[in-house]
């Protein structure tokens, strides 16, 4: 065995060579798994970014005289008494086609809760942080 091979074996076996490399790899793998767990919990335990909540002001176009499953709405800009908004109506139609459902707008307390989640657990606090617009 020549001196170069002996030095190589000593570097691998001792001095943190292979053992250090394995520990580093294990640490990186653990960090990746933790980020995945955090992302999964954030997604499945109610984390919703406030900027991703779509809402529209609408008004009833007609009030039915008999019970019906049909609801005719007019999408309005700026508030419940605003002017009709063709672009926002198109956006609402696209969401209905994609999701097949509507939901109510979060209350003030729910918005505050979502803001706290964003501040403490949301995007911006981890190694995969990105700004939310």
Buried (B, 14 or more C-beta within 10 A) or exposed (E): EEEEEEEEEEEBEEEEBEEEEEEEEEEEEEEEEEEEEBBEEBEEEEBBBBEEEEEBBBEEEEEEEEEEEEEEBBBBBEEEEBEEBEEBBEEBEEEEEEEEEEEEEBEEEBEEBBEEBBEEBBBEEBEEEEEEE
